[in-house]
Amino acid sequence: MVFFKNTVLVFLCVLLCVFSLWLTGYGWFIASTLNMKAERTNEITDAIIVLTGGSMRIETGLNLFAKGRASHLFISGIYPGVNKQDIIQKWTGETSLPPCCITLGDKAHTTVQNANETMLWLSDKTFSSIRLITADFHMIRAHNEFKHAMPDIKIITHPITQPHVTFRKKEFWRLTFTEYHKTVFRWIKLLFTHQTTHQKPLQNMK
């Protein structure tokens, strides 16, 4: 009987520790998301990388590209059938877009594939820095994936706050809850995954 009580007590202590660790991590994730800001917005990088899937990502990339923050713009995860002209038409700014160089990748459907698609695009270039644009709640996981795929590339993060996803809305909690667990899962998996600079291509680029 004593052994049984001790076993139950140990189990409850372990369960409490795991829950406390999970809650602390989730709290940190929410705080990081809410306080996330674009880094060094005036700094010029070799390329701007936009991950599609949320509002204002492409528009922000085009805006920075028009301002000369990079000489190349790569948009990963474009829907099949969308062409460069469709992207250019999204631009309504006063400054004209540079005549070169916008590249689209249309075969990435996950963050892992975004990183792979971008890495392949960079493989024949001498670039050493990129500005990564995605949603604020997605940035931690995206940065982890890109840093693992391209450890020698300097990554400046440029998170986009989703105007329709606020702290007081259920959508915020749904997204952060889901994204937190994806981030933890991928972080653990990447700890045991060998870094490589060559992966099998999954995308078309145009």
SEFIFI-741454 format. One record per residue: z, y, x of N, C-alpha, C, CB in turn; residue in one letter. Coordinates in nm, 2 decimals, decimal comma, m for minus. Glycine has a CB too. Layout:
% residues N
      n_w      n_v      n_u     ca_w     ca_v     ca_u      c_w      c_v      c_u     cb_w     cb_v     cb_u   residuo
        Z        Y        X        Z        Y        X        Z        Y        X        Z        Y        X         A
...
END
This chain:
% residues 206
      n_w      n_v      n_u     ca_w     ca_v     ca_u      c_w      c_v      c_u     cb_w     cb_v     cb_u   residuo
     0,00    m0,12     0,08     0,00     0,00     0,00     0,00     0,13     0,09     0,12     0,00    m0,09         M
     0,08     0,12     0,19     0,09     0,24     0,28    m0,05     0,26     0,35     0,20     0,22     0,39         V
    m0,11     0,15     0,39    m0,24     0,16     0,46    m0,34     0,22     0,36    m0,29     0,02     0,50         F
    m0,34     0,18     0,24    m0,43     0,23     0,14    m0,41     0,38     0,12    m0,41     0,16     0,00         F
    m0,28     0,43     0,11    m0,26     0,57     0,09    m0,30     0,65     0,21    m0,11     0,59     0,07         K
    m0,28     0,59     0,33    m0,32     0,66     0,45    m0,47     0,67     0,46    m0,27     0,59     0,58         N
    m0,54     0,57     0,42    m0,69     0,57     0,42    m0,74     0,67     0,32    m0,74     0,43     0,38         T
    m0,68     0,68     0,20    m0,73     0,78     0,10    m0,70     0,92     0,16    m0,65     0,76    m0,03         V
    m0,59     0,94     0,22    m0,55     1,07     0,27    m0,65     1,11     0,38    m0,41     1,07     0,33         L
    m0,69     1,02     0,47    m0,78     1,05     0,58    m0,92     1,08     0,51    m0,80     0,93     0,67         V
    m0,96     1,01     0,41    m1,09     1,03     0,35    m1,09     1,17     0,28    m1,11     0,92     0,24         F
    m0,98     1,20     0,22    m0,97     1,34     0,15    m0,98     1,45     0,25    m0,85     1,35     0,07         L
    m0,91     1,43     0,37    m0,91     1,53     0,47    m1,05     1,55     0,53    m0,81     1,49     0,59         C
    m1,12     1,44     0,55    m1,26     1,44     0,60    m1,35     1,51     0,50    m1,31     1,30     0,63         V
    m1,33     1,48     0,37    m1,41     1,54     0,27    m1,38     1,69     0,26    m1,38     1,47     0,13         L
    m1,26     1,73     0,28    m1,22     1,87     0,27    m1,29     1,94     0,39    m1,07     1,89     0,27         L
    m1,28     1,88     0,51    m1,34     1,94     0,63    m1,49     1,96     0,61    m1,31     1,86     0,75         C
    m1,56     1,86     0,56    m1,70     1,86     0,54    m1,74     1,97     0,44    m1,76     1,73     0,49         V
    m1,66     1,98     0,33    m1,68     2,08     0,23    m1,66     2,22     0,28    m1,59     2,06     0,11         F
    m1,56     2,24     0,36    m1,53     2,37     0,42    m1,64     2,41     0,52    m1,39     2,36     0,50         S
    m1,69     2,31     0,60    m1,80     2,34     0,69    m1,92     2,38     0,61    m1,83     2,22     0,78         L
    m1,95     2,31     0,50    m2,07     2,34     0,42    m2,06     2,48     0,36    m2,09     2,23     0,31         W
    m1,94     2,51     0,31    m1,92     2,64     0,24    m1,93     2,75     0,34    m1,78     2,64     0,17         L
    m1,87     2,73     0,46    m1,88     2,84     0,56    m2,02     2,86     0,60    m1,79     2,80     0,68         T
    m2,10     2,75     0,62    m2,24     2,76     0,65    m2,32     2,83     0,55    m2,30     2,63     0,68         G
    m2,29     2,80     0,42    m2,37     2,86     0,31    m2,33     3,01     0,30    m2,34     2,79     0,18         Y
    m2,21     3,04     0,32    m2,17     3,18     0,32    m2,23     3,26     0,43    m2,01     3,19     0,33         G
    m2,24     3,20     0,55    m2,31     3,26     0,66    m2,46     3,28     0,63    m2,29     3,18     0,79         W
    m2,52     3,18     0,57    m2,66     3,19     0,54    m2,69     3,30     0,44    m2,71     3,06     0,48         F
    m2,60     3,32     0,33    m2,62     3,42     0,24    m2,60     3,56     0,30    m2,52     3,40     0,12         I
    m2,50     3,57     0,38    m2,47     3,70     0,45    m2,59     3,74     0,54    m2,34     3,69     0,53         A
    m2,64     3,64     0,61    m2,75     3,66     0,70    m2,88     3,71     0,63    m2,79     3,54     0,79         S
    m2,90     3,64     0,51    m3,02     3,68     0,43    m3,00     3,82     0,38    m3,03     3,58     0,32         T
    m2,89     3,85     0,33    m2,87     3,98     0,27    m2,87     4,10     0,37    m2,74     3,99     0,20         L
    m2,84     4,07     0,49    m2,83     4,17     0,60    m2,95     4,17     0,69    m2,71     4,15     0,68         N
    m3,05     4,08     0,66    m3,16     4,07     0,75    m3,26     4,19     0,74    m3,24     3,94     0,72         M
    m3,29     4,24     0,86    m3,38     4,36     0,87    m3,50     4,32     0,97    m3,31     4,48     0,92         K
    m3,61     4,39     0,95    m3,72     4,38     1,04    m3,68     4,43     1,18    m3,84     4,46     0,99         A
    m3,71     4,35     1,28    m3,68     4,38     1,42    m3,78     4,47     1,48    m3,66     4,26     1,50         E
    m3,74     4,57     1,56    m3,82     4,66     1,64    m3,96     4,68     1,58    m3,84     4,59     1,78         R
    m3,96     4,75     1,47    m4,08     4,77     1,39    m4,19     4,85     1,47    m4,05     4,85     1,27         T
    m4,15     4,92     1,57    m4,25     5,00     1,65    m4,31     4,92     1,77    m4,20     5,13     1,69         N
    m4,25     4,81     1,80    m4,29     4,73     1,91    m4,43     4,66     1,89    m4,19     4,63     1,95         E
    m4,51     4,67     1,99    m4,64     4,60     1,98    m4,64     4,46     2,03    m4,75     4,68     2,05         I
    m4,69     4,36     1,95    m4,70     4,22     2,00    m4,84     4,19     2,01    m4,62     4,13     1,90         T
    m4,87     4,07     2,06    m5,01     4,02     2,08    m5,07     3,99     1,94    m5,01     3,90     2,17         D
    m4,99     3,94     1,85    m5,04     3,90     1,72    m4,93     3,91     1,61    m5,09     3,75     1,72         A
    m4,98     3,94     1,49    m4,89     3,93     1,37    m4,92     3,81     1,30    m4,92     4,06     1,28         I
    m4,82     3,73     1,27    m4,83     3,60     1,19    m4,77     3,62     1,06    m4,77     3,49     1,27         I
    m4,85     3,60     0,95    m4,80     3,60     0,81    m4,80     3,46     0,75    m4,89     3,70     0,73         V
    m4,69     3,43     0,70    m4,68     3,30     0,62    m4,69     3,33     0,47    m4,54     3,23     0,66         L
    m4,78     3,28     0,41    m4,80     3,31     0,27    m4,70     3,24     0,18    m4,95     3,28     0,22         T
    m4,69     3,29     0,05    m4,60     3,22    m0,04    m4,51     3,31    m0,11    m4,53     3,12     0,03         G
    m4,52     3,44    m0,08    m4,43     3,54    m0,15    m4,49     3,67    m0,16    m4,29     3,54    m0,08         G
    m4,43     3,76    m0,24    m4,49     3,89    m0,26    m4,47     3,98    m0,13    m4,42     3,96    m0,38         S
    m4,56     4,07    m0,11    m4,56     4,17     0,00    m4,57     4,12     0,14    m4,44     4,25    m0,01         M
    m4,59     3,99     0,16    m4,61     3,94     0,29    m4,74     3,98     0,35    m4,60     3,78     0,29         R
    m4,85     3,95     0,28    m4,98     3,98     0,34    m5,00     4,13     0,34    m5,09     3,92     0,25         I
    m4,95     4,21     0,24    m4,96     4,35     0,24    m4,89     4,41     0,36    m4,91     4,41     0,11         E
    m4,77     4,36     0,39    m4,69     4,41     0,51    m4,77     4,38     0,64    m4,55     4,34     0,51         T
    m4,82     4,26     0,65    m4,90     4,22     0,77    m5,02     4,32     0,79    m4,95     4,08     0,76         G
    m5,09     4,35     0,68    m5,20     4,44     0,69    m5,16     4,58     0,73    m5,28     4,44     0,55         L
    m5,05     4,62     0,67    m5,00     4,75     0,71    m4,96     4,77     0,85    m4,87     4,78     0,62         N
    m4,89     4,67     0,91    m4,86     4,67     1,05    m4,99     4,66     1,14    m4,76     4,56     1,08         L
    m5,08     4,58     1,09    m5,21     4,56     1,16    m5,28     4,69     1,17    m5,29     4,45     1,10         F
    m5,29     4,76     1,05    m5,36     4,89     1,05    m5,29     5,00     1,14    m5,36     4,94     0,90         A
    m5,16     4,98     1,16    m5,08     5,07     1,24    m5,09     5,04     1,39    m4,94     5,08     1,20         K
    m5,17     4,93     1,42    m5,19     4,90     1,56    m5,07     4,82     1,63    m5,21     5,02     1,64         G
    m4,99     4,76     1,54    m4,87     4,68     1,60    m4,91     4,55     1,67    m4,77     4,66     1,49         R
    m5,04     4,52     1,65    m5,10     4,40     1,72    m5,25     4,41     1,71    m5,04     4,26     1,66         A
    m5,31     4,34     1,80    m5,46     4,34     1,81    m5,52     4,22     1,72    m5,51     4,33     1,95         S
    m5,43     4,13     1,68    m5,48     4,02     1,60    m5,38     3,99     1,48    m5,49     3,89     1,69         H
    m5,44     3,95     1,37    m5,36     3,91     1,26    m5,40     3,77     1,21    m5,38     4,02     1,14         L
    m5,30     3,68     1,21    m5,33     3,55     1,17    m5,24     3,52     1,04    m5,29     3,44     1,28         F
    m5,31     3,47     0,93    m5,24     3,45     0,81    m5,25     3,30     0,78    m5,31     3,53     0,69         I
    m5,13     3,23     0,78    m5,13     3,09     0,77    m5,09     3,05     0,63    m5,02     3,03     0,87         S
    m5,16     2,94     0,57    m5,12     2,89     0,44    m5,20     2,96     0,33    m4,98     2,91     0,41         G
    m5,32     3,01     0,37    m5,41     3,07     0,27    m5,46     2,96     0,17    m5,53     3,14     0,33         I
    m5,47     3,00     0,04    m5,53     2,90    m0,06    m5,67     2,87    m0,02    m5,52     2,96    m0,20         Y
    m5,72     2,75    m0,03    m5,86     2,71    m0,01    m5,95     2,80    m0,10    m5,88     2,56    m0,03         P
    m6,05     2,85    m0,04    m6,15     2,93    m0,12    m6,13     3,08    m0,10    m6,13     2,90    m0,27         G
    m6,01     3,12    m0,06    m5,98     3,26    m0,03    m6,05     3,30     0,11    m5,83     3,29    m0,03         V
    m6,12     3,40     0,11    m6,19     3,44     0,23    m6,14     3,57     0,29    m6,34     3,45     0,21         N
    m6,19     3,61     0,40    m6,14     3,73     0,47    m6,16     3,86     0,38    m6,21     3,75     0,60         K
    m6,27     3,86     0,31    m6,30     3,98     0,22    m6,19     3,99     0,11    m6,44     3,97     0,16         Q
    m6,15     3,88     0,06    m6,04     3,88    m0,04    m5,92     3,94     0,01    m6,02     3,74    m0,10         D
    m5,89     3,91     0,14    m5,77     3,96     0,20    m5,78     4,11     0,23    m5,74     3,89     0,33         I
    m5,89     4,15     0,28    m5,92     4,29     0,31    m5,91     4,38     0,19    m6,05     4,31     0,38         I
    m5,95     4,33     0,07    m5,95     4,40    m0,05    m5,80     4,43    m0,10    m6,02     4,33    m0,16         Q
    m5,71     4,36    m0,04    m5,57     4,39    m0,07    m5,52     4,52    m0,01    m5,48     4,27    m0,03         K
    m5,59     4,56     0,09    m5,55     4,68     0,16    m5,58     4,81     0,09    m5,60     4,68     0,31         W
    m5,48     4,89     0,06    m5,51     5,02     0,00    m5,45     5,14     0,08    m5,44     5,01    m0,14         T
    m5,42     5,11     0,20    m5,36     5,22     0,28    m5,46     5,32     0,32    m5,30     5,16     0,40         G
    m5,41     5,44     0,37    m5,50     5,55     0,42    m5,57     5,52     0,55    m5,42     5,67     0,43         E
    m5,50     5,44     0,64    m5,56     5,41     0,77    m5,65     5,28     0,75    m5,45     5,38     0,87         T
    m5,77     5,29     0,81    m5,86     5,18     0,80    m5,81     5,06     0,88    m6,00     5,22     0,84         S
    m5,84     4,94     0,83    m5,81     4,82     0,91    m5,90     4,81     1,03    m5,82     4,70     0,83         L
    m5,85     4,76     1,14    m5,94     4,74     1,26    m6,06     4,65     1,22    m5,86     4,68     1,38         P
    m6,18     4,67     1,28    m6,29     4,58     1,25    m6,27     4,44     1,30    m6,42     4,64     1,32         P
    m6,18     4,41     1,39    m6,15     4,28     1,44    m5,99     4,28     1,46    m6,23     4,25     1,57         C
    m5,92     4,18     1,44    m5,95     4,04     1,43    m5,86     3,98     1,34    m5,95     3,97     1,57         C
    m5,90     3,94     1,22    m5,82     3,88     1,12    m5,87     3,73     1,11    m5,83     3,95     0,98         I
    m5,77     3,64     1,12    m5,80     3,50     1,11    m5,72     3,43     1,00    m5,78     3,42     1,25         T
    m5,78     3,34     0,92    m5,72     3,28     0,82    m5,70     3,13     0,85    m5,79     3,30     0,68         L
    m5,59     3,07     0,82    m5,57     2,93     0,83    m5,53     2,88     0,69    m5,45     2,89     0,93         G
    m5,61     2,77     0,64    m5,59     2,74     0,50    m5,55     2,59     0,47    m5,72     2,76     0,43         D
    m5,49     2,53     0,57    m5,45     2,39     0,56    m5,30     2,37     0,57    m5,52     2,30     0,66         K
    m5,22     2,47     0,59    m5,08     2,45     0,60    m5,02     2,47     0,46    m5,02     2,56     0,70         A
    m4,93     2,37     0,43    m4,86     2,37     0,30    m4,71     2,37     0,31    m4,91     2,25     0,21         H
    m4,66     2,35     0,44    m4,52     2,35     0,46    m4,49     2,44     0,58    m4,47     2,21     0,49         T
    m4,37     2,47     0,61    m4,33     2,56     0,72    m4,36     2,49     0,85    m4,18     2,59     0,71         T
    m4,34     2,36     0,86    m4,38     2,28     0,98    m4,53     2,29     1,01    m4,34     2,13     0,96         V
    m4,61     2,28     0,90    m4,75     2,30     0,92    m4,79     2,44     0,95    m4,82     2,25     0,79         Q
    m4,72     2,54     0,90    m4,74     2,68     0,94    m4,73     2,69     1,09    m4,65     2,77     0,87         N
    m4,62     2,64     1,15    m4,59     2,65     1,29    m4,70     2,57     1,37    m4,46     2,59     1,32         A
    m4,74     2,46     1,32    m4,84     2,38     1,39    m4,98     2,45     1,38    m4,86     2,24     1,32         N
    m5,01     2,51     1,27    m5,14     2,58     1,25    m5,14     2,70     1,34    m5,15     2,62     1,10         E
    m5,03     2,77     1,35    m5,03     2,89     1,44    m5,03     2,85     1,58    m4,90     2,97     1,41         T
    m4,96     2,74     1,62    m4,96     2,70     1,76    m5,10     2,66     1,80    m4,87     2,58     1,77         M
    m5,18     2,59     1,72    m5,31     2,56     1,75    m5,40     2,68     1,77    m5,37     2,46     1,65         L
    m5,38     2,78     1,68    m5,46     2,90     1,69    m5,43     2,97     1,82    m5,43     2,99     1,57         W
    m5,31     2,97     1,87    m5,27     3,03     1,99    m5,30     2,96     2,12    m5,12     3,06     1,99         L
    m5,34     2,83     2,10    m5,35     2,74     2,22    m5,46     2,78     2,31    m5,38     2,60     2,17         S
    m5,57     2,85     2,27    m5,67     2,89     2,36    m5,66     3,04     2,39    m5,81     2,86     2,30         D
    m5,54     3,10     2,37    m5,52     3,24     2,40    m5,41     3,26     2,50    m5,49     3,32     2,27         K
    m5,41     3,38     2,56    m5,30     3,40     2,66    m5,19     3,49     2,60    m5,36     3,47     2,78         T
    m5,17     3,48     2,47    m5,07     3,56     2,40    m4,93     3,52     2,44    m5,08     3,55     2,25         F
    m4,84     3,61     2,45    m4,70     3,58     2,48    m4,60     3,63     2,38    m4,66     3,64     2,62         S
    m4,65     3,70     2,28    m4,55     3,75     2,18    m4,62     3,75     2,04    m4,50     3,89     2,21         S
    m4,54     3,73     1,94    m4,59     3,74     1,80    m4,48     3,81     1,71    m4,62     3,60     1,74         I
    m4,53     3,87     1,60    m4,44     3,92     1,50    m4,45     3,83     1,38    m4,47     4,07     1,46         R
    m4,34     3,77     1,34    m4,34     3,67     1,23    m4,30     3,73     1,10    m4,25     3,55     1,27         L
    m4,39     3,72     1,00    m4,36     3,78     0,87    m4,35     3,67     0,76    m4,47     3,88     0,83         I
    m4,23     3,67     0,69    m4,21     3,58     0,58    m4,09     3,63     0,50    m4,18     3,43     0,63         T
    m4,05     3,57     0,39    m3,94     3,62     0,31    m3,81     3,61     0,39    m3,94     3,53     0,18         A
    m3,72     3,69     0,35    m3,59     3,70     0,42    m3,51     3,56     0,41    m3,50     3,81     0,37         D
    m3,51     3,50     0,29    m3,44     3,37     0,28    m3,51     3,26     0,35    m3,43     3,34     0,13         F
    m3,64     3,28     0,39    m3,71     3,17     0,46    m3,72     3,19     0,61    m3,86     3,17     0,40         H
    m3,67     3,31     0,65    m3,69     3,35     0,79    m3,62     3,26     0,89    m3,65     3,49     0,82         M
    m3,49     3,22     0,86    m3,42     3,14     0,96    m3,49     3,01     0,99    m3,27     3,12     0,91         I
    m3,53     2,94     0,88    m3,59     2,81     0,90    m3,73     2,83     0,97    m3,61     2,74     0,76         R
    m3,80     2,93     0,93    m3,93     2,96     0,99    m3,92     2,99     1,14    m4,01     3,07     0,91         A
    m3,82     3,07     1,17    m3,80     3,10     1,31    m3,77     2,98     1,39    m3,69     3,21     1,33         H
    m3,68     2,89     1,34    m3,65     2,77     1,41    m3,77     2,68     1,43    m3,54     2,69     1,32         N
    m3,85     2,67     1,33    m3,97     2,59     1,34    m4,07     2,64     1,45    m4,05     2,57     1,21         E
    m4,09     2,77     1,44    m4,18     2,84     1,54    m4,13     2,84     1,68    m4,21     2,98     1,50         F
    m4,00     2,86     1,69    m3,94     2,86     1,83    m3,95     2,71     1,89    m3,79     2,91     1,82         K
    m3,93     2,61     1,80    m3,94     2,48     1,85    m4,08     2,44     1,89    m3,89     2,38     1,74         H
    m4,18     2,49     1,81    m4,32     2,46     1,84    m4,37     2,54     1,95    m4,40     2,48     1,72         A
    m4,32     2,66     1,97    m4,37     2,75     2,07    m4,26     2,81     2,15    m4,46     2,86     2,01         M
    m4,19     2,74     2,23    m4,07     2,79     2,30    m4,09     2,90     2,40    m4,00     2,67     2,37         P
    m4,22     2,91     2,45    m4,25     3,01     2,55    m4,30     3,14     2,48    m4,35     2,96     2,64         D
    m4,31     3,15     2,35    m4,36     3,26     2,28    m4,25     3,35     2,24    m4,45     3,23     2,17         I
    m4,25     3,48     2,27    m4,15     3,57     2,22    m4,18     3,60     2,07    m4,16     3,71     2,30         K
    m4,08     3,58     1,98    m4,09     3,59     1,84    m4,01     3,71     1,79    m4,06     3,46     1,77         I
    m4,07     3,81     1,73    m4,00     3,92     1,67    m4,01     3,89     1,52    m4,07     4,06     1,70         I
    m3,89     3,89     1,45    m3,89     3,86     1,31    m3,91     3,98     1,22    m3,76     3,78     1,28         T
    m3,98     3,96     1,12    m4,01     4,07     1,02    m3,99     4,02     0,88    m4,15     4,14     1,04         H
    m3,86     4,00     0,84    m3,84     3,95     0,70    m3,87     4,04     0,59    m3,69     3,91     0,69         P
    m3,92     3,99     0,48    m3,96     4,07     0,36    m3,85     4,04     0,25    m4,10     4,03     0,31         I
    m3,79     4,14     0,20    m3,70     4,13     0,09    m3,78     4,12    m0,04    m3,60     4,25     0,08         T
    m3,75     4,02    m0,12    m3,82     4,00    m0,24    m3,76     4,09    m0,35    m3,82     3,85    m0,28         Q
    m3,84     4,18    m0,40    m3,78     4,28    m0,50    m3,72     4,22    m0,62    m3,88     4,38    m0,53         P
    m3,78     4,10    m0,66    m3,74     4,04    m0,79    m3,62     3,94    m0,77    m3,86     3,97    m0,85         H
    m3,58     3,92    m0,64    m3,48     3,83    m0,61    m3,36     3,91    m0,56    m3,52     3,72    m0,51         V
    m3,26     3,94    m0,65    m3,15     4,02    m0,61    m3,02     3,93    m0,62    m3,13     4,14    m0,69         T
    m2,91     3,98    m0,55    m2,79     3,91    m0,55    m2,73     3,87    m0,68    m2,69     3,99    m0,47         F
    m2,76     3,95    m0,78    m2,71     3,93    m0,92    m2,79     3,84    m1,00    m2,69     4,06    m0,99         R
    m2,90     3,79    m0,95    m2,99     3,70    m1,03    m2,98     3,56    m0,99    m3,14     3,75    m1,02         K
    m2,99     3,47    m1,09    m2,98     3,33    m1,07    m3,09     3,28    m0,97    m3,00     3,25    m1,20         K
    m3,20     3,34    m0,97    m3,31     3,30    m0,87    m3,27     3,32    m0,73    m3,44     3,39    m0,90         E
    m3,19     3,42    m0,70    m3,14     3,43    m0,56    m3,05     3,31    m0,52    m3,05     3,56    m0,55         F
    m2,96     3,27    m0,61    m2,87     3,16    m0,58    m2,95     3,03    m0,57    m2,76     3,15    m0,68         W
    m3,05     3,01    m0,66    m3,13     2,89    m0,65    m3,21     2,88    m0,52    m3,23     2,89    m0,77         R
    m3,27     3,00    m0,48    m3,35     3,00    m0,36    m3,26     2,98    m0,24    m3,43     3,13    m0,35         L
    m3,15     3,05    m0,23    m3,07     3,04    m0,11    m3,00     2,90    m0,10    m2,96     3,15    m0,11         T
    m2,96     2,85    m0,21    m2,90     2,71    m0,21    m3,00     2,61    m0,16    m2,85     2,68    m0,35         F
    m3,12     2,62    m0,21    m3,23     2,52    m0,17    m3,27     2,54    m0,03    m3,35     2,53    m0,26         T
    m3,29     2,67     0,01    m3,33     2,70     0,15    m3,23     2,67     0,25    m3,37     2,85     0,15         E
    m3,10     2,69     0,21    m2,99     2,66     0,31    m2,99     2,51     0,35    m2,86     2,69     0,25         Y
    m3,01     2,42     0,25    m3,01     2,28     0,28    m3,14     2,24     0,35    m3,00     2,20     0,15         H
    m3,25     2,30     0,32    m3,37     2,27     0,40    m3,35     2,32     0,55    m3,49     2,34     0,34         K
    m3,29     2,43     0,56    m3,27     2,48     0,70    m3,18     2,39     0,78    m3,21     2,63     0,69         T
    m3,07     2,35     0,72    m2,97     2,26     0,79    m3,04     2,13     0,82    m2,85     2,24     0,70         V
    m3,11     2,07     0,72    m3,18     1,94     0,75    m3,28     1,96     0,86    m3,25     1,90     0,62         F
    m3,36     2,06     0,86    m3,46     2,08     0,97    m3,39     2,11     1,10    m3,56     2,18     0,93         R
    m3,28     2,18     1,10    m3,21     2,22     1,23    m3,16     2,09     1,29    m3,10     2,31     1,20         W
    m3,10     2,00     1,21    m3,05     1,88     1,26    m3,16     1,79     1,32    m2,97     1,80     1,15         I
    m3,27     1,78     1,24    m3,39     1,70     1,28    m3,45     1,75     1,41    m3,49     1,69     1,17         K
    m3,46     1,89     1,42    m3,52     1,95     1,54    m3,44     1,92     1,67    m3,54     2,10     1,52         L
    m3,30     1,91     1,65    m3,22     1,88     1,76    m3,26     1,75     1,83    m3,07     1,87     1,72         L
    m3,31     1,66     1,75    m3,35     1,52     1,80    m3,50     1,50     1,81    m3,29     1,41     1,72         F
    m3,57     1,62     1,81    m3,72     1,61     1,82    m3,76     1,67     1,95    m3,78     1,68     1,69         T
    m3,84     1,60     2,02    m3,89     1,65     2,15    m3,98     1,77     2,13    m3,96     1,54     2,23         H
    m3,96     1,88     2,20    m4,05     1,99     2,19    m4,19     1,96     2,26    m3,99     2,12     2,26         Q
    m4,29     2,00     2,19    m4,43     1,97     2,25    m4,51     2,09     2,22    m4,49     1,84     2,18         T
    m4,61     2,11     2,31    m4,70     2,23     2,29    m4,83     2,18     2,24    m4,72     2,30     2,43         T
    m4,85     2,05     2,20    m4,97     2,00     2,14    m4,94     1,91     2,03    m5,06     1,93     2,25         H
    m4,99     1,95     1,91    m4,97     1,87     1,79    m5,11     1,85     1,73    m4,87     1,94     1,69         Q
    m5,12     1,75     1,65    m5,24     1,72     1,58    m5,28     1,83     1,48    m5,24     1,58     1,51         K
    m5,40     1,89     1,49    m5,44     2,00     1,40    m5,44     1,95     1,25    m5,57     2,05     1,44         P
    m5,40     2,04     1,17    m5,39     2,01     1,02    m5,47     2,12     0,95    m5,25     2,01     0,97         L
    m5,54     2,21     1,01    m5,59     2,33     0,94    m5,73     2,36     0,98    m5,50     2,44     0,97         Q
    m5,80     2,44     0,89    m5,92     2,50     0,93    m5,89     2,65     0,95    m6,03     2,49     0,81         N
    m5,96     2,71     1,04    m5,94     2,86     1,06    m6,07     2,93     1,05    m5,87     2,88     1,20         M
    m6,07     3,04     0,98    m6,19     3,11     0,96    m6,17     3,26     0,97    m6,25     3,08     0,83         K
END
